[in-house]
Amino acid sequence: MSHDVRFLGPDDLRAAHHLFASALLHAPLDDAAWASAGAASYAPGRTLGVHGADGTTLVSTATSFPTTTAVPGGELPTAAVTRVGVRADHTRRGLLTALMRAQLEDVAERGEVLASLRASEARIYGRFGYGVASRGRSVRVRRSGLGWRAGAPAGGTVRLIDAAEIPAVVAPLHDRLARCRTGGISRTAGWWGSMLTRLTDTHAVLAAVHTGPDGDDGFALAVPSDGETFGRATLAVKDLHAAGPGATAGLWRFLLDVDLVGAVEADLRPLDEPLELLLADPRDCTVTGVDDETWLRVVDVPAALAARSWGEAEPVLLGVHDPLLHANSGVYRIGDGAAERTTGTADLECGVAALAMAYLGDRRPSELAATGWWTGHDPKALARADAAFSTGTVPWCGTFF
Ligand SMILES: CC(C)(COP(=O)(O)OP(=O)(O)OC[C@H]1O[C@@H](n2cnc3c(N)ncnc32)[C@H](O)[C@@H]1OP(=O)(O)O)[C@@H](O)C(=O)NCCC(=O)NCCS
């Protein structure tokens, strides 16, 4: 069944937001929240919708906002896909499929090389070419333990700022830090408005800025969890970015030393955040989960491969299959520090979602081949691909949308 996917105008956005919130089983925004941050968080001209049989009732929607993603060797224009929802009485009729197809075509026409999203469920987006390209871990650090290891970096100084200062102080700092880490994305004013409304409407926010030898180099936004007694409060970190181990150590030390705090917890932290290496007893840090973070869609494969820096490796021919955006399908020669379309028989093959899993360096081609995501079992070709795709860093974004 074909669906009539249309771009929604400004007057339809509140209905779109209401629909999305209901689909996620969330309460709708009240008038004040919509007026202060809701409307402004929609990038103009990027929201799609399908109406029901009456022609007026919105039954599904998806939107995106423009951002950039830090990739090995540079940055790429990216559509941050968000607020995807289908009314519960219209699911499993192909509405999401129609929206995703229309959105990918639109993103490609805009010249955005990547699309990125956060998935409510892992089984939704793979069929549209999205693959997990960064992951994060949930951690809980207890204060009652042995504290910090002698010799662990002490960090610099930490100052608290008012929540009202966050847009002026923290937003530009985030922008600088996000560019330095593969997987980082830039945030829009609309993203900040929406995030801060959510955070400050319901909580007292602790906004901490870390200063190292070269100036401000990290920040943390944290809120106390509800219902815990004095001395046993848990601080939940909502946002923490740091330029390196010194700033990381300084911020975590600060948070754990706040009076009345018994533990600090955080979700979707970088897999390589060195908490266990900083603590005297590594077991004071409990990892409570590891989840997918970035779902990446390579929208323009030739441009994405050409823009990336590559590890030193003899060339390997990679066949990419993209059943939705056919222009991406083909054989690419990757090696000698470059990647370009070529002809010939591929040494290795993958779907476009599995390309995304290796693109930022989250997964090695050899582990993807061993698990059936890539095909081709020539160990020499796999070793060349591993070397080419290697980044030496762990990708992480740290921005939820
Ligand atoms: C997830 C959601 C958007 C899917 O919309 P939909 O219109 O039902 O999706 P489609 O009908 O286009 O489904 C396409 C395929 O994906 C499968 N699929 C989609 N969502 C699925 C889900 N949550 N669980 C299992 N399968 C799902 C469908 O079964 C279908 O498979 P098929 O082609 O083999 O028949 C919708 O269920 C929804 O709004 N859920 C609640 C809100 C939400 O999670 N939004 C996403 C935020 S990231």
The ligand as an ORCA input file, in Angstrom:
! r2SCAN-3c Opt
* xyz 0 1
  C       8.595      1.878     15.462
  C       7.488      2.434     14.576
  C       7.886      3.824     14.119
  C       7.316      1.490     13.382
  O       6.351      2.040     12.512
  P       5.478      1.119     11.516
  O       4.735      2.044     10.635
  O       4.725      0.120     12.307
  O       6.610      0.390     10.697
  P       6.380     -0.359      9.285
  O       4.957     -0.821      9.198
  O       6.879      0.505      8.190
  O       7.344     -1.593      9.491
  C       8.365     -1.953      8.638
  C       8.914     -3.282      9.071
  O       9.576     -3.146     10.319
  C       8.970     -4.008     11.288
  N       8.898     -3.232     12.526
  C       8.806     -1.894     12.636
  N       8.799     -1.545     13.915
  C       8.900     -2.664     14.636
  C       8.910     -2.923     16.022
  N       8.857     -1.946     16.931
  N       8.991     -4.201     16.400
  C       9.038     -5.197     15.462
  N       9.039     -4.994     14.138
  C       8.946     -3.740     13.725
  C       7.590     -4.312     10.743
  O       7.074     -5.502     11.224
  C       7.839     -4.351      9.256
  O       8.440     -5.581      8.926
  P       8.073     -6.340      7.542
  O       8.446     -5.369      6.448
  O       8.922     -7.540      7.570
  O       6.596     -6.583      7.596
  C       6.156      2.510     15.359
  O       5.831      1.226     15.812
  C       6.177      3.465     16.539
  O       5.843      4.628     16.382
  N       6.584      2.943     17.726
  C       6.555      3.735     18.956
  C       7.458      4.964     18.919
  C       8.868      4.630     18.545
  O       9.466      3.689     19.037
  N       9.421      5.453     17.649
  C      10.763      5.330     17.188
  C      11.592      6.302     17.925
  S      13.307      6.057     17.586
*
